[in-house]
Amino acid sequence: MDAGLYRRGLRSGLQTTWVLGKVIVPVTLVVTLVKHTPVIHGLVSLFAPLMNWFGLPGEAAVVLGLGFILNLYAAIGAMFVLPLNVHEIFILSVMLSFSHNLLVETAVAKRAGLSAIVIASLRIGTAFVAAAALRFLSPVGLEKAVPDAGAVTFDLYFWNMPLAAFLLELLDKAWSAVWQLAVIVIPLMFVIQILKEVHFLDRMASWMRPVAQFLGLPEKASIPLLAGIFFGLAYGAGVILQATEEEHFSRRDLYLMFMFLILCHAVVEDTLLFVPLGVNPWLLLGIRLGAAVVLTVVLARVWRVRTVKPGIAA
Protein backbone atom coordinates (compact mmCIF):
# COMPACT_ATOMS: atom_id res chain seq x y z
CA MET A 1 0.00 0.00 0.00
CA ASP A 2 1.35 3.42 -1.00
CA ALA A 3 1.89 6.37 1.31
CA GLY A 4 -1.02 8.18 -0.34
CA LEU A 5 -3.40 5.57 1.03
CA TYR A 6 -2.26 6.25 4.58
CA ARG A 7 -2.57 10.01 4.03
CA ARG A 8 -6.12 9.57 2.77
CA GLY A 9 -6.91 7.37 5.75
CA LEU A 10 -5.59 9.96 8.19
CA ARG A 11 -7.43 12.72 6.35
CA SER A 12 -10.65 10.71 6.60
CA GLY A 13 -10.17 10.37 10.36
CA LEU A 14 -9.48 14.07 10.82
CA GLN A 15 -12.41 15.10 8.62
CA THR A 16 -14.78 12.87 10.56
CA THR A 17 -13.47 14.29 13.84
CA TRP A 18 -14.05 17.81 12.50
CA VAL A 19 -17.63 16.91 11.55
CA LEU A 20 -18.07 15.28 14.94
CA GLY A 21 -16.70 18.34 16.71
CA LYS A 22 -19.07 20.67 14.89
CA VAL A 23 -21.94 18.71 16.43
CA ILE A 24 -20.49 17.77 19.82
CA VAL A 25 -19.17 21.22 20.81
CA PRO A 26 -22.36 23.27 20.35
CA VAL A 27 -24.56 20.54 21.83
CA THR A 28 -22.27 20.17 24.86
CA LEU A 29 -22.18 23.94 25.39
CA VAL A 30 -25.93 24.37 25.04
CA VAL A 31 -26.81 21.43 27.28
CA THR A 32 -24.27 22.58 29.89
CA LEU A 33 -25.85 26.04 29.91
CA VAL A 34 -29.47 24.89 29.87
CA LYS A 35 -28.73 22.31 32.56
CA HIS A 36 -28.32 25.16 35.03
CA THR A 37 -31.62 26.87 34.17
CA PRO A 38 -35.29 26.20 35.01
CA VAL A 39 -35.83 25.22 31.34
CA ILE A 40 -34.22 21.79 31.68
CA HIS A 41 -36.00 21.26 34.98
CA GLY A 42 -39.32 21.82 33.22
CA LEU A 43 -38.45 19.36 30.43
CA VAL A 44 -37.29 16.77 32.93
CA SER A 45 -40.50 17.08 34.94
CA LEU A 46 -42.61 16.79 31.77
CA PHE A 47 -40.99 13.61 30.46
CA ALA A 48 -40.03 11.98 33.77
CA PRO A 49 -43.21 9.81 34.07
CA LEU A 50 -42.68 8.32 30.60
CA MET A 51 -38.94 7.83 31.04
CA ASN A 52 -39.43 6.23 34.47
CA TRP A 53 -41.41 3.43 32.82
CA PHE A 54 -38.16 2.43 31.12
CA GLY A 55 -35.90 2.85 34.13
CA LEU A 56 -34.62 6.23 32.98
CA PRO A 57 -34.63 9.72 34.49
CA GLY A 58 -36.41 12.63 32.82
CA GLU A 59 -33.06 13.86 31.44
CA ALA A 60 -33.05 10.86 29.12
CA ALA A 61 -35.73 12.53 26.98
CA VAL A 62 -33.18 15.21 25.99
CA VAL A 63 -30.66 12.58 24.93
CA LEU A 64 -33.21 10.52 22.99
CA GLY A 65 -34.64 13.56 21.23
CA LEU A 66 -31.19 14.64 20.02
CA GLY A 67 -30.27 11.10 18.96
CA PHE A 68 -33.55 10.26 17.23
CA ILE A 69 -33.79 13.51 15.27
CA LEU A 70 -30.11 14.36 14.75
CA ASN A 71 -27.42 11.72 15.31
CA LEU A 72 -25.36 9.81 17.85
CA TYR A 73 -22.81 12.61 18.19
CA ALA A 74 -25.45 15.06 19.41
CA ALA A 75 -26.87 12.52 21.87
CA ILE A 76 -23.42 11.62 23.20
CA GLY A 77 -22.60 15.29 23.66
CA ALA A 78 -25.64 15.58 25.96
CA MET A 79 -24.77 12.36 27.81
CA PHE A 80 -21.37 13.77 28.73
CA VAL A 81 -22.90 16.60 30.75
CA LEU A 82 -26.14 15.17 32.16
CA PRO A 83 -26.24 13.28 35.50
CA LEU A 84 -26.66 9.67 34.36
CA ASN A 85 -25.48 6.51 36.08
CA VAL A 86 -23.78 3.55 34.41
CA HIS A 87 -26.93 1.54 33.83
CA GLU A 88 -28.91 4.52 32.50
CA ILE A 89 -26.11 5.27 30.03
CA PHE A 90 -26.11 1.66 28.90
CA ILE A 91 -29.89 1.63 28.34
CA LEU A 92 -29.64 4.85 26.35
CA SER A 93 -26.73 3.43 24.35
CA VAL A 94 -28.79 0.38 23.37
CA MET A 95 -31.81 2.53 22.48
CA LEU A 96 -29.73 4.94 20.40
CA SER A 97 -27.91 2.09 18.65
CA PHE A 98 -31.26 0.79 17.42
CA SER A 99 -32.81 4.17 16.67
CA HIS A 100 -30.81 7.25 15.67
CA ASN A 101 -30.51 9.71 12.78
CA LEU A 102 -34.04 8.72 11.79
CA LEU A 103 -34.57 11.45 9.20
CA VAL A 104 -31.52 10.55 7.11
CA GLU A 105 -31.40 6.79 7.56
CA THR A 106 -35.14 6.33 7.08
CA ALA A 107 -34.81 8.28 3.83
CA VAL A 108 -32.31 5.66 2.63
CA ALA A 109 -34.85 2.89 3.26
CA LYS A 110 -37.58 4.89 1.50
CA ARG A 111 -35.29 5.45 -1.49
CA ALA A 112 -34.92 1.67 -1.69
CA GLY A 113 -38.68 1.38 -2.00
CA LEU A 114 -39.72 0.63 1.59
CA SER A 115 -42.26 2.33 3.84
CA ALA A 116 -40.68 5.12 5.90
CA ILE A 117 -43.36 4.72 8.56
CA VAL A 118 -42.75 0.99 8.91
CA ILE A 119 -38.97 1.36 9.14
CA ALA A 120 -39.09 4.25 11.63
CA SER A 121 -41.70 2.44 13.75
CA LEU A 122 -39.59 -0.71 13.84
CA ARG A 123 -36.53 1.21 15.01
CA ILE A 124 -38.28 3.27 17.68
CA GLY A 125 -40.35 0.28 18.83
CA THR A 126 -37.26 -1.93 19.16
CA ALA A 127 -35.48 0.80 21.12
CA PHE A 128 -38.24 1.08 23.72
CA VAL A 129 -38.82 -2.68 23.94
CA ALA A 130 -35.10 -3.11 24.63
CA ALA A 131 -35.24 -0.39 27.30
CA ALA A 132 -38.23 -2.06 28.96
CA ALA A 133 -36.35 -5.37 29.06
CA LEU A 134 -33.13 -3.84 30.39
CA ARG A 135 -34.81 -1.90 33.21
CA PHE A 136 -35.38 -5.14 35.10
CA LEU A 137 -31.65 -5.89 35.02
CA SER A 138 -30.75 -2.62 36.75
CA PRO A 139 -28.36 -3.14 39.67
CA VAL A 140 -28.91 -1.21 42.88
CA GLY A 141 -26.72 1.65 44.16
CA LEU A 142 -24.95 2.69 41.00
CA GLU A 143 -22.76 5.78 41.19
CA LYS A 144 -22.87 8.51 38.61
CA ALA A 145 -20.83 7.62 35.54
CA VAL A 146 -20.27 11.22 34.45
CA PRO A 147 -18.01 12.99 36.97
CA ASP A 148 -19.12 16.37 38.27
CA ALA A 149 -22.26 16.33 36.14
CA GLY A 150 -24.21 18.06 38.89
CA ALA A 151 -27.92 18.11 39.54
CA VAL A 152 -30.30 19.28 36.89
CA THR A 153 -31.68 22.25 38.81
CA PHE A 154 -31.31 26.00 38.62
CA ASP A 155 -27.76 26.71 39.75
CA LEU A 156 -27.31 30.31 40.92
CA TYR A 157 -23.63 29.76 41.71
CA PHE A 158 -22.94 28.66 38.12
CA TRP A 159 -24.36 31.89 36.70
CA ASN A 160 -22.52 34.04 39.25
CA MET A 161 -19.11 32.62 38.36
CA PRO A 162 -16.49 35.03 36.96
CA LEU A 163 -16.73 35.20 33.18
CA ALA A 164 -13.29 33.64 32.65
CA ALA A 165 -14.08 30.68 34.90
CA PHE A 166 -17.52 30.38 33.31
CA LEU A 167 -16.09 30.14 29.79
CA LEU A 168 -13.28 27.87 30.94
CA GLU A 169 -15.74 25.33 32.36
CA LEU A 170 -17.79 25.34 29.16
CA LEU A 171 -14.75 24.89 26.93
CA ASP A 172 -13.31 22.20 29.21
CA LYS A 173 -16.48 20.11 28.92
CA ALA A 174 -16.64 20.55 25.14
CA TRP A 175 -12.94 19.77 24.62
CA SER A 176 -13.12 16.74 26.91
CA ALA A 177 -16.05 15.29 24.98
CA VAL A 178 -14.43 15.82 21.56
CA TRP A 179 -11.01 14.55 22.65
CA GLN A 180 -12.35 11.33 24.17
CA LEU A 181 -14.23 10.54 20.97
CA ALA A 182 -11.42 11.66 18.65
CA VAL A 183 -9.06 9.13 20.24
CA ILE A 184 -11.39 6.42 18.93
CA VAL A 185 -12.75 8.01 15.75
CA ILE A 186 -9.45 9.02 14.08
CA PRO A 187 -7.84 5.55 14.04
CA LEU A 188 -11.24 3.96 13.30
CA MET A 189 -11.91 6.08 10.21
CA PHE A 190 -8.27 5.60 9.16
CA VAL A 191 -8.84 1.85 9.07
CA ILE A 192 -12.25 2.15 7.39
CA GLN A 193 -10.81 4.30 4.60
CA ILE A 194 -8.11 1.72 3.95
CA LEU A 195 -10.67 -1.10 3.92
CA LYS A 196 -12.71 0.79 1.33
CA GLU A 197 -9.72 1.29 -0.96
CA VAL A 198 -8.52 -2.32 -0.79
CA HIS A 199 -12.06 -3.48 -1.71
CA PHE A 200 -12.61 -5.17 1.62
CA LEU A 201 -16.29 -5.77 0.89
CA ASP A 202 -15.52 -7.71 -2.30
CA ARG A 203 -13.08 -9.94 -0.42
CA MET A 204 -15.55 -10.59 2.39
CA ALA A 205 -18.57 -11.24 0.17
CA SER A 206 -17.91 -14.97 -0.18
CA TRP A 207 -17.71 -15.36 3.61
CA MET A 208 -20.97 -13.48 4.02
CA ARG A 209 -23.03 -15.68 1.69
CA PRO A 210 -23.79 -18.42 4.26
CA VAL A 211 -24.86 -15.71 6.71
CA ALA A 212 -27.18 -14.17 4.12
CA GLN A 213 -28.73 -17.56 3.44
CA PHE A 214 -29.23 -18.20 7.17
CA LEU A 215 -31.05 -14.87 7.39
CA GLY A 216 -33.35 -16.00 4.57
CA LEU A 217 -31.70 -13.76 1.97
CA PRO A 218 -30.21 -14.55 -1.45
CA GLU A 219 -26.44 -14.58 -1.93
CA LYS A 220 -26.56 -11.30 -3.86
CA ALA A 221 -27.50 -9.55 -0.58
CA SER A 222 -23.98 -10.13 0.76
CA ILE A 223 -22.45 -6.83 -0.46
CA PRO A 224 -25.29 -4.56 0.75
CA LEU A 225 -25.26 -6.34 4.12
CA LEU A 226 -21.51 -5.87 4.51
CA ALA A 227 -21.69 -2.22 3.46
CA GLY A 228 -24.35 -1.50 6.04
CA ILE A 229 -22.77 -3.56 8.81
CA PHE A 230 -19.35 -1.92 8.54
CA PHE A 231 -20.04 1.53 7.06
CA GLY A 232 -23.59 2.22 8.23
CA LEU A 233 -26.81 3.12 6.46
CA ALA A 234 -25.73 6.69 5.77
CA TYR A 235 -22.12 6.00 4.68
CA GLY A 236 -23.01 2.72 2.96
CA ALA A 237 -26.11 4.15 1.27
CA GLY A 238 -24.42 4.37 -2.12
CA VAL A 239 -23.47 0.70 -2.12
CA ILE A 240 -26.84 -0.38 -0.75
CA LEU A 241 -28.93 1.63 -3.22
CA GLN A 242 -26.76 0.67 -6.18
CA ALA A 243 -27.15 -3.01 -5.31
CA THR A 244 -30.92 -2.74 -4.89
CA GLU A 245 -31.22 -1.04 -8.28
CA GLU A 246 -28.99 -3.53 -10.10
CA GLU A 247 -30.08 -6.75 -8.46
CA HIS A 248 -33.86 -6.12 -8.39
CA PHE A 249 -34.42 -7.60 -4.94
CA SER A 250 -37.93 -8.74 -4.12
CA ARG A 251 -39.91 -6.65 -1.64
CA ARG A 252 -39.48 -9.43 0.91
CA ASP A 253 -35.70 -9.44 0.49
CA LEU A 254 -35.52 -5.66 0.86
CA TYR A 255 -37.49 -5.72 4.10
CA LEU A 256 -35.40 -8.57 5.50
CA MET A 257 -32.17 -6.82 4.56
CA PHE A 258 -33.23 -3.52 6.09
CA MET A 259 -34.70 -5.27 9.14
CA PHE A 260 -31.22 -6.58 9.87
CA LEU A 261 -29.37 -3.37 9.01
CA ILE A 262 -31.57 -0.90 10.89
CA LEU A 263 -30.81 -2.88 14.04
CA CYS A 264 -27.18 -3.71 13.35
CA HIS A 265 -25.26 -1.25 11.17
CA ALA A 266 -21.96 0.62 11.48
CA VAL A 267 -21.19 -1.86 14.25
CA VAL A 268 -17.59 -0.78 14.75
CA GLU A 269 -17.96 3.00 14.75
CA ASP A 270 -21.35 3.26 16.50
CA THR A 271 -20.30 0.80 19.19
CA LEU A 272 -16.93 2.36 19.96
CA LEU A 273 -18.42 5.86 20.21
CA PHE A 274 -20.01 4.85 23.51
CA VAL A 275 -16.80 3.51 25.05
CA PRO A 276 -15.72 6.91 26.51
CA LEU A 277 -19.00 6.90 28.45
CA GLY A 278 -18.08 3.62 30.15
CA VAL A 279 -20.20 1.30 28.02
CA ASN A 280 -19.08 -2.31 27.51
CA PRO A 281 -18.70 -2.49 23.69
CA TRP A 282 -18.94 -6.28 23.49
CA LEU A 283 -22.19 -6.38 25.43
CA LEU A 284 -23.66 -3.57 23.33
CA LEU A 285 -22.58 -5.25 20.09
CA GLY A 286 -23.95 -8.60 21.28
CA ILE A 287 -27.38 -7.11 21.99
CA ARG A 288 -27.52 -5.38 18.61
CA LEU A 289 -26.37 -8.43 16.68
CA GLY A 290 -28.60 -10.82 18.62
CA ALA A 291 -31.71 -8.69 18.12
CA ALA A 292 -30.98 -8.24 14.41
CA VAL A 293 -30.44 -11.95 13.78
CA VAL A 294 -33.45 -13.13 15.79
CA LEU A 295 -35.95 -10.66 14.34
CA THR A 296 -34.71 -11.10 10.76
CA VAL A 297 -34.79 -14.90 10.95
CA VAL A 298 -38.27 -14.86 12.49
CA LEU A 299 -39.56 -12.52 9.79
CA ALA A 300 -37.94 -14.67 7.09
CA ARG A 301 -39.66 -17.80 8.42
CA VAL A 302 -43.03 -16.05 8.60
CA TRP A 303 -42.75 -14.26 5.26
CA ARG A 304 -41.76 -17.10 2.91
CA VAL A 305 -43.31 -15.98 -0.38
CA ARG A 306 -41.16 -13.72 -2.52
CA THR A 307 -42.85 -11.26 -4.87
CA VAL A 308 -40.68 -9.92 -7.66
CA LYS A 309 -40.08 -6.22 -7.32
CA PRO A 310 -39.29 -4.05 -10.35
CA GLY A 311 -36.32 -1.70 -10.45
CA ILE A 312 -36.14 1.25 -8.10
CA ALA A 313 -37.89 4.36 -9.35
CA ALA A 314 -35.68 7.35 -9.93
N, C-alpha and C positions, 0 to 999 in steps of 0.2 A: 504493500500500500504506500502511495506517494505521500510526501509531506503536505500537499494540498488537501488531501483527505482529512488529515488531522486538524488542519487550520479550519476547514469547513465544519468539522465536528465541534471544535472549540467555539467557533462563531455561533453555531446553533445553540450551544449551551448558554452563551452570554446573551444572545437575543431573547431566548426564552426567559432568562432571569430578568431582563429589562422589562419584558411584557408582564411578567409576574409582579415585579416591583411597582409598575404603574397601577396595578390593582391593589396589591397588599398595602402599600404606604397610605394612600388616601383612606382606605377602609379602616385601617388600624388607627389613624389619626381621628377620624370621625367617630368611631365607636368609643375610643378612649375619652373623647370630649363629651359625647352624649351620655356615656356611662355615669358621669358625675352631675347629671341634670335630672330634673323630675320627668323629662320626656321618656327616658328608658324605663323609669320606674312605672310609668303609666302603661307602656307596652308590655312589660313583664307581668303586671297585674292582669291585663286583658287576656293574655295568652296562657297564663299559668295553669288554669283549670284543664285546658286541653293538653298542654305539655305534660302535666302531672300524670295523666292517664298512661303515658309512655315512659314514666320514670325519669322525666326531664324537668328542669326548672323553666320558668317563664323565659329566661334569657335565650333558651334554645330556639325560640321562634325567630329571633334576629338572625341567628346562624343559618337556620333552614331557609329563611326567606332569601338571604344573600346567595346561598348555594343553589337553591332551586332556580331562581331567576337569572342570576349571573353565572358564577362558576365556583370551583373549589377554592381558588385563590382568595376570593372575597370572603368565603365562609371561614377559611382558616385564619385570615386576618382578624376576624371577629373573635374566633376561639382563643387567640393568643391573649386577648385582653379582658375577656369575660370570666367571671368566677365559676369555673366548671371543674368537677372532680374527675378522676381517672375513668370511672365507669360511664359518666355522662359524655365525656369526650369520645369514648369508644362507641357508644350508641349513635352519637351524631356522625361519627366517621363511617359507620356501616350505612346509615340512612343516606348520607351524602354520596357514598360510593355507588349506591343503587340509583339515586335520583339527583342529578345536578345538571347545570347548563341546559335546562329543558328547552328553552327557545331554540337554541342552535342545533342541539343533537336530535330533537324531535323533528326539526325541519329536514334533517338528513333522511330520517325514516320516511317522511312524507314524500320526499323527492324520489324515493325508491318505490313509491306506489302504495304505502301503507297508511292506515288511519292515524292521524296525529293524536286524536283523542284516546284511541286504544293504547298507543305506545306510552303517552304521558301518564295515563291512568295506571298502567302496569307498573311503571317506575315508581310513581308516588305511592301506590298501594303496597308494593313490595317493601318500600322503605318503612312505612308505618307498621306493617305486619312484623318486620324484623325487629323494630323498636319494641313492640308489644311483647315479643318473645324474649328479648334480651332483658327487659325490666325485671323479670323474675329471677335473673341470675345475678342481680346486683348485690355485691358484698356490703357488709355493714361497716360504717366508720371510716370511709375513704377520706383522705386528705385532699386538699385542693391541688390539682395538677399544674395549674398556672401560678407561679409564684407572684406574690404581691398584686394579685388581680384586684383585690378590694371588693367591697360590697357594692351592689348596684343601687345606690341611694344618692340623694343630693349631697355632694361633698363640698361644704363651704370652704374648708381648708385648701382644697385643690384649686379653687378659683381665686383664692387670696394669696397664692404663691407668687413670688417675684417672677417677672416675665421671663428672665433668663432661665430660671429653674423650671418654669412651666414649659417652655419650648424644649428644654433639654430632656424632660421626661417624655414628651411626645415623640421626639426624634429617636430617643433611646428605644422605645417600644417598637417603632416602625423599623428601625435598623435591625433590631434583634430578630424580628419576624422574618425580614427579607434574608438576612444572613443565614439563619438556620435552614431556610428552604433552599437557598442558593448552593449550600454545601452539598445538597443532594441533587438538585436540578441540573447544575452545570455538568458534572460527570455523566449523569443519566442521559441528557440530551446529546452529549458528545458520543456516547455509545450508540444511541438510536440513529444518529445521522450516519455513522459508519455502517450500521446494519442495513440502512436503506440503500447506501451506495454499493454495497457488496451483494445486493439482491438476496438478502436474508430470507425474505418471504418465499422466493422461488425455491430456495434450497430446503426450506422447511415444509413445503407443500406436501411432499410425499409422506412425511411423518404424520401430517395432520389428517390425511384421508381416512384412516381407521376411526379417528375421533369424530369426524364429520358423519361417518356412517353410523356410529353409535348414537349420535344425536338425532338420527333420522333424516340426515341431509345427504344430498348427492356429493360425489367427490369434488365436483367443480366449485363447491362452497368453501374449499380449503383456503384459498387465497383471501377472500373477503373476511373469513373468520380470523385468520392470522393478522390481517391488517387492523382489524378492530381490536383484537386482544392486545396487541403490542403497541399500536399507535393511537388507538382511541377512535371514537365515532367522528369527532371533528377532524383530527389529523388524518385519519384513514379514510375519510369520506370519498376522496377521489378514487381510491382503489375499489372501495365498496360499490360506488355508483357505476363505475366503469364495468365492473364484473356483472352487476345486475342488468345492465343494458346489453352486454355482449352475450351473456349466457342464457337470458330469458328464463330466469327462475320462475317456478310456479308460485302462486300466491301463498301456498302452504309453506314452501321452502323459504320464502322471504320472511314470513312471520316467525318461523323457527329460528332462522339465522339472527334476526333482530331480537328475538326473545332472549337468546343467549348473550348477544353483545350488549344489550342495554343493561344487563345485570353484571357483565364481566368484560369490561373493555379498558384499554390503557392500564393493564394490571400492574405494570412496573411503576410507571410514573404516579398514577393516582394513589397507589398503595404507599409508596415511599414518602409522598407529601405529608402524610399524617405522622410519620416517625418523630419529627421534632416535638410533637404534642404528647409523646409518650405512648403512642398506640403500637401494639404488637403487630407488625406487618404480616407475619405468617398466619395469625389468627384471622385478621381482616381479609386476607387473600383467600383463605380457606372457606370463609363464609360466603364470599362473593362467588367463588368457583362452584361450591357445593350447591348454592341456590340456583345458579345458572344451569348447571347440568341437570339437576332434578326437575326443574320446571320445564326445561326444553324437552327432555326425554318423555315426561308425562304428556305434554302437548303433542309430541310426535306420535305417541301411542294412541291418543284419543283421535287426533286428526290424521287419518291414514290415507284419505283420498287426495290425490294431487290434481288440481285443475290447472291446465296450461295457461300461463299468463303472457300476453303479448309484450312487445318491447316497451320500455319506459317512455312515457310521453315527454316531449321536450318542454 
